[in-house]
């Protein structure tokens, strides 16, 4: 059984609000949290957030569950279920319930917050998306369709990742790079690297995070063998 949604300011707050049954569920899902026995809820929250424990949990997730977790990680926090499902579809509801049971996320009112350690475990560019930009959407959105052909080609090249590109000097960019940076469609990372802002990448992907969703398990078709073949193999 999953915990009832209640507002929480931190994972520790949410764990304190969980029933004994919900905590038992967490320990069944993540038995490493009991070794050694945590002294209190604060210690339990710290252990549940530790990178080695998070890595073990992520290793056990399906491809689709990782995709949903990456989508949560790249959206502006706190993430509303409406915003998440607009990208993933309703098949993401079950993974979200599972993530909460696993203490990978917690609920702040009706919004999702992901643990920093989970975000870090997913890497700096989850789903091949770049860093968060600082431009106003209404500004850069108007510029995308008006981008010169060379700028559009650059955006297309970076859309599905990797989101970074190398330039000779970000302080003395070419006209194309200069136009993209001036219109907040590229951001400088260092003196020779530019990146496609995360929100621009999602927009260019057609409001998608992943090119292909794996929310429907593939059909596995077994090979039919004659009984004598099985006997001979044994």
Buried (B, 14 or more C-beta within 10 A) or exposed (E): EEBEEEEBEBBBBBBBBBEEEBBEBBEEBBEEBEEEEBEEBBBBBBBBBBEEBBEEBBEEBEEBBBBBBBBBBBBEEBBBBEBBBEBBEEBBBEBBEBBBBBBBBBBBEEBBBBBEBBBEBBEEBBBBBBBEBEBEEEEBBEBBEEBEEBBBEBBEEBBBBEBBBEBEEBEEBEEBBBBBBEBBBBBBBEEEEBBBBBBBBBBBBEEBBBEEBBBEEEEEEEEEEEEEEEEEEE
